[in-house]
């Protein structure tokens, strides 16, 4: 009996020791929860974001990690399904105990998880261009917002082509709010909205829309359609002989339509953007080489991909400053005014709004689908929230999305 008791005691101590070792092993990593669509309607756009996170993590880990710990990615596939985003966000926070969450391509995906983020007080990075307005203590946005993208390209196209514009937008919060922004900005520069359509994400046939656009005869089209289905608009417009300039905050830089469709399908596309793979700077050429050395099959390195790379580095830098992964202290570090020399150029994290100050370029697609960069606006501030809504997240925590 004593022998059996001793054996049971040894087994218990062994199990306890293994449990303790496992616990210490877990504490030796900093866990990044990553929810990006690798299947479903947004996979083409969001899949490379997963690769960008891997590249950033590898580079940081190869240099010793953060606070002597390795970064670890936990990345289930949400499959472009908002309900899965919610389920997996809860799992990553409650079961996997991640230290930070990176999640979402579409604005609807962001808004599906943001209430969960706020409920559990989880640090969250949204690494995508979007319609703006999010003021959330726990949310940091590395993508540009309307005053950095829509404003410059609408101004440029009104001056170049004329005041009359026709809006085609995806029928969900991104498209609807981007269209609202366009009304405000058009009025600012003497523009006129002569037509507007909101198109469900399931739609892939555009013959009737193209006919209405041709009948309206706008000076240019404003494009906020997105996803695999909506991309079908461009070859259909080309086949129908639609020869009207485009203005966009998302095309080319996200869906690389200039690579996916034969010239001159995207000819006349004008975008306001901070990053495209073709950006001819030394820092970007080096970034593209490193990315393609690790992932040679990646079809295109778009703006949302670079945003994710930047987001990982900003998080790592903030943890180093805070000397802990404790969320409140990491947020304090992020709000301390940190900078990063990104592939796009220098970015600065605005403490008040949790958005990035950055250079913005007008990019134009020619008949051969080559890109030119006629105008660069240096270090454009994401300051609509602070100037118009009085947002200062360092002084007053908020958890809302403002609309224009």
C-alpha positions in Angstrom: 0.0 0.0 0.0 2.8 2.4 0.9 4.6 1.5 -2.4 1.4 2.3 -4.3 1.0 5.6 -2.5 4.5 6.5 -3.3 4.1 5.7 -7.0 0.9 7.8 -7.1 2.7 10.6 -5.4 5.6 10.4 -7.9 3.1 10.4 -10.8 1.3 13.4 -9.3 4.5 15.4 -8.8 5.5 14.5 -12.4 2.3 15.7 -13.8 2.5 18.9 -11.8 6.0 19.5 -13.0 5.0 18.9 -16.6 2.1 21.3 -16.1 4.4 23.9 -14.7 6.9 23.5 -17.5 4.1 23.8 -20.0 2.9 27.0 -18.3 6.4 28.5 -18.3 6.7 27.5 -22.0 3.5 29.4 -22.8 4.8 32.4 -21.0 7.9 32.4 -23.1 5.9 33.4 -26.2 3.8 36.5 -27.0 0.6 35.3 -28.7 -0.8 37.2 -31.7 -4.3 36.2 -32.5 -4.9 36.7 -36.3 -8.2 36.5 -38.0 -7.8 37.1 -41.8 -9.9 35.4 -44.5 -8.0 32.7 -46.3 -11.2 31.4 -47.9 -14.5 33.0 -48.9 -15.3 36.2 -50.7 -12.4 38.3 -49.3 -9.7 35.7 -49.4 -8.0 37.2 -52.4 -7.6 40.5 -50.6 -7.0 39.3 -47.0 -5.0 36.1 -47.6 -1.7 38.0 -48.1 -2.2 39.8 -44.7 -1.6 36.4 -43.1 1.7 36.1 -45.0 2.7 39.7 -44.0 2.2 38.9 -40.3 4.4 35.8 -40.7 7.1 37.8 -42.3 7.1 40.5 -39.6 7.1 37.8 -36.8 10.0 35.9 -38.4 12.1 39.1 -38.8 11.4 40.1 -35.2 12.0 36.6 -33.8 15.3 36.3 -35.8 16.5 39.4 -34.0 15.7 37.9 -30.6 12.0 38.5 -30.3 10.4 41.0 -27.9 11.5 41.2 -24.2 13.4 37.9 -24.8 10.3 36.1 -25.9 9.3 34.8 -29.3 6.2 36.1 -31.1 3.7 33.3 -31.9 0.8 33.6 -34.4 -2.5 31.7 -33.8 -4.5 32.1 -36.9 -7.7 30.1 -37.6 -9.5 30.9 -40.8 -12.7 33.0 -40.4 -13.7 32.2 -44.0 -15.2 35.6 -44.7 -18.1 34.9 -42.3 -18.9 37.5 -39.7 -20.3 34.9 -37.3 -17.1 32.9 -37.4 -15.2 36.1 -36.7 -17.2 36.5 -33.5 -16.8 32.8 -32.5 -13.1 32.8 -33.2 -12.4 36.1 -31.5 -14.0 34.8 -28.3 -11.9 31.6 -28.6 -8.7 33.4 -29.1 -9.3 35.7 -26.2 -10.8 33.2 -23.7 -9.2 29.9 -24.6 -5.9 30.8 -26.4 -5.3 33.8 -24.1 -3.8 35.9 -26.9 -2.0 39.1 -26.0 -3.3 41.0 -29.0 -5.8 40.5 -31.8 -5.4 41.4 -35.5 -8.6 40.9 -37.4 -10.7 41.7 -40.4 -10.6 42.9 -44.0 -14.1 44.2 -44.5 -15.6 46.9 -42.2 -18.5 44.5 -41.4 -15.9 42.0 -40.0 -14.3 44.7 -37.9 -17.7 45.8 -36.5 -18.6 42.1 -35.8 -15.6 41.7 -33.5 -15.3 45.2 -32.0 -18.0 44.8 -29.3 -16.2 41.6 -28.2 -12.9 43.4 -28.1 -14.4 46.1 -25.9 -16.2 43.6 -23.7 -13.0 41.8 -22.9 -10.8 44.9 -23.0 -8.6 43.2 -25.6 -6.0 45.2 -27.6 -7.1 45.1 -31.3 -5.4 46.1 -34.6 -7.5 46.7 -37.7 -5.0 46.7 -40.6 -7.1 47.9 -43.4 -8.1 51.0 -45.4 -11.7 51.8 -44.3 -14.4 54.4 -44.2 -13.1 56.1 -41.1 -14.7 57.3 -37.9 -13.8 54.5 -35.4 -12.9 56.0 -32.0 -12.2 53.1 -29.7 -9.8 52.9 -26.8 -8.8 49.3 -27.6 -8.7 49.7 -31.4 -5.7 50.8 -33.5 -6.1 51.3 -37.2 -3.1 51.1 -39.4 -5.0 51.7 -42.7 -5.8 55.2 -44.1 -9.1 56.9 -43.7 -11.2 59.2 -46.0 -9.4 62.5 -45.3 -6.2 60.7 -46.4 -7.6 58.9 -49.5 -11.1 60.0 -50.6 -10.4 63.7 -50.2 -7.2 63.8 -52.3 -8.4 61.6 -55.2 -11.8 63.4 -55.5 -10.1 66.8 -55.5 -7.6 65.6 -58.1 -10.3 64.1 -60.4 -12.6 67.2 -60.2 -9.7 69.4 -61.2 -8.6 67.0 -64.0 -12.0 65.8 -65.4 -14.8 68.0 -64.2 -17.3 68.2 -61.4 -19.9 65.5 -62.3 -19.5 62.1 -60.6 -21.4 58.8 -60.3 -20.9 56.6 -57.2 -20.9 52.8 -57.3 -20.6 51.4 -53.8 -20.8 48.0 -52.0 -24.1 47.8 -50.0 -22.7 47.6 -46.5 -21.2 50.0 -44.0 -17.9 50.5 -45.9 -19.6 51.5 -49.2 -22.4 53.4 -47.5 -20.2 55.5 -45.3 -17.6 56.1 -48.1 -20.4 57.4 -50.3 -21.4 59.8 -47.5 -17.9 61.0 -47.3 -17.9 61.5 -51.0 -20.9 63.8 -50.8 -19.2 65.9 -48.2 -15.9 66.1 -50.1 -17.6 66.7 -53.5 -19.4 69.7 -52.0 -16.1 71.0 -50.6 -14.5 71.1 -54.0 -17.5 72.1 -56.1 -18.4 68.6 -57.3 -21.8 67.2 -58.1 -23.2 63.7 -57.5 -25.3 62.9 -60.5 -25.9 59.2 -59.7 -25.4 56.7 -56.9 -25.9 52.9 -56.6 -25.4 50.5 -53.7 -24.7 47.0 -54.8 -25.0 43.8 -52.7 -21.7 41.9 -52.4 -23.4 38.8 -54.1 -23.9 40.7 -57.4 -21.5 39.9 -60.2 -23.5 41.1 -63.3 -23.4 44.8 -64.1 -25.0 45.3 -67.5 -27.9 47.4 -66.2 -25.6 49.5 -64.0 -23.2 50.1 -66.9 -26.2 51.3 -69.1 -27.3 53.7 -66.4 -23.8 55.1 -66.0 -23.4 55.6 -69.8 -26.8 57.4 -70.0 -25.8 59.7 -67.1 -22.5 60.7 -68.7 -20.5 61.6 -65.6 -17.1 63.1 -65.8 -15.8 60.3 -63.7 -16.9 57.2 -61.7 -16.3 56.9 -57.9 -15.7 53.2 -57.1 -16.4 51.6 -53.7 -17.2 48.1 -55.0 -15.2 45.4 -53.4 -14.7 41.6 -53.2 -14.4 38.9 -55.8 -17.9 39.3 -57.2 -17.7 43.0 -57.7 -14.4 42.8 -59.5 -16.4 41.4 -62.5 -17.5 45.0 -63.1 -14.3 46.0 -64.8 -14.1 43.5 -67.7 -17.8 44.0 -68.2 -17.4 47.7 -68.4 -14.5 47.3 -70.9 -16.6 45.0 -73.0 -19.4 47.5 -73.0 -17.1 50.3 -74.2 -17.4 52.3 -71.0 -14.6 54.9 -71.3 -15.0 57.0 -68.2 -12.2 57.7 -65.7 -12.4 56.0 -62.3 -11.6 57.3 -58.8 -11.2 54.9 -55.9 -9.8 54.5 -52.4 -9.5 50.7 -52.7 -8.9 49.4 -56.3 -5.4 48.3 -57.5 -3.9 48.7 -54.0 -6.2 46.0 -52.6 -7.6 43.8 -55.4 -4.7 44.3 -57.9 -7.1 44.4 -60.7 -4.4 45.9 -62.9 -2.6 42.6 -62.6 -5.6 40.3 -62.7 -7.3 41.7 -65.8 -5.7 42.3 -69.2 -4.9 45.9 -70.4 -6.6 48.2 -70.8 -9.4 47.1 -68.5 -8.2 49.3 -65.6 -7.1 52.2 -67.8 -8.0 55.5 -66.3 -8.2 54.3 -62.7 -7.1 56.9 -60.2 -6.5 56.0 -56.5 -5.5 57.9 -53.4 -3.3 55.5 -51.5 -0.3 55.2 -49.3 1.1 52.0 -50.7 1.2 49.8 -53.8 3.8 47.1 -54.5 5.2 49.2 -57.4 6.2 52.1 -55.1 9.6 52.9 -56.4 11.5 53.6 -53.2 14.5 51.9 -51.8 12.8 50.9 -48.6 9.9 49.3 -50.6 12.1 47.5 -53.1 13.9 45.9 -50.2 10.6 45.0 -48.5 9.2 43.4 -51.7 12.4 41.4 -52.1 12.2 40.0 -48.5 8.5 39.3 -48.9 8.9 37.5 -52.2 11.9 35.6 -51.0 9.8 34.1 -48.2 6.5 33.8 -50.2 7.4 33.6 -53.9 3.9 32.7 -54.9 2.1 35.7 -53.4 0.1 37.3 -56.3 0.4 40.9 -55.1 1.6 42.8 -52.1 -1.2 45.3 -51.5 -1.8 48.1 -49.1 -3.7 45.9 -46.5 -0.7 43.5 -46.6 1.8 46.3 -45.8 -0.6 47.6 -43.1 -0.4 44.3 -41.3 3.3 44.2 -41.5 3.4 47.7 -40.0 0.9 46.7 -37.3 3.0 43.8 -36.1 6.1 46.1 -35.8 4.1 48.8 -34.0 2.8 46.3 -31.5 6.3 44.8 -30.9 7.8 48.3 -30.5 5.0 49.2 -28.0 5.7 46.1 -25.9 9.4 46.9 -25.8 8.5 50.4 -24.6 6.0 49.2 -22.0 8.4 46.3 -20.9 5.3 44.2 -20.6 2.4 42.7 -22.6 -0.1 44.1 -20.1 -2.7 45.7 -22.3 -3.3 49.0 -20.5 0.5 49.6 -20.5 0.9 48.6 -24.1 -1.9 51.1 -25.0 0.0 53.8 -23.1 3.1 53.0 -25.1 1.1 53.1 -28.4 -0.3 56.5 -27.3 3.2 57.8 -26.6 3.7 59.0 -30.2 5.7 56.2 -31.7 7.1 56.2 -35.2 8.1 53.4 -37.6 10.1 53.5 -40.9 7.7 51.4 -42.9 8.1 50.2 -46.5 5.8 53.1 -47.5 7.9 55.6 -45.6 7.7 57.0 -42.1 4.5 56.6 -40.2 3.5 58.2 -36.9 0.8 56.9 -34.6 -1.5 59.7 -33.7 -2.2 59.2 -29.9 -5.6 61.0 -30.0 -7.2 59.0 -32.8 -5.2 55.7 -32.9 -4.7 56.2 -36.7 -1.5 56.7 -38.7 0.0 59.9 -40.1 1.6 59.0 -43.5 2.4 60.1 -47.0 -0.4 59.8 -49.5 0.0 59.3 -53.3 -2.2 59.7 -56.3 -1.7 56.6 -58.4 -2.8 56.4 -62.1 -3.2 53.3 -64.2 -2.4 53.8 -67.9 -3.5 51.8 -71.0 -0.8 49.2 -70.4 -1.6 48.9 -66.7 1.6 50.6 -65.7 1.3 52.9 -62.6 2.4 56.5 -62.3 2.6 58.7 -59.2 1.8 62.3 -60.3 1.2 63.8 -56.8 2.4 63.0 -53.3 0.9 64.6 -50.2 3.5 64.3 -47.4 2.5 63.2 -43.9 -1.3 63.6 -44.1 -3.0 63.6 -40.7 -6.0 61.4 -39.8 -7.5 64.4 -37.9 -11.2 64.5 -38.8 -12.0 62.7 -35.5 -10.0 65.1 -33.4 -10.9 68.3 -35.2 -14.6 67.7 -36.0 -15.6 65.3 -33.1 -13.2 66.4 -30.4 -11.9 62.8 -30.0 -8.8 62.4 -27.8 -8.6 58.8 -26.7 -5.7 59.6 -24.4 -8.0 61.7 -22.3 -11.5 60.3 -22.8 -12.0 56.6 -23.8 -14.7 56.1 -26.4 -16.1 53.0 -28.2 -18.0 54.4 -31.2 -17.9 54.9 -34.9 -18.7 58.5 -36.0 -20.2 59.2 -39.4 -19.8 62.3 -41.5 
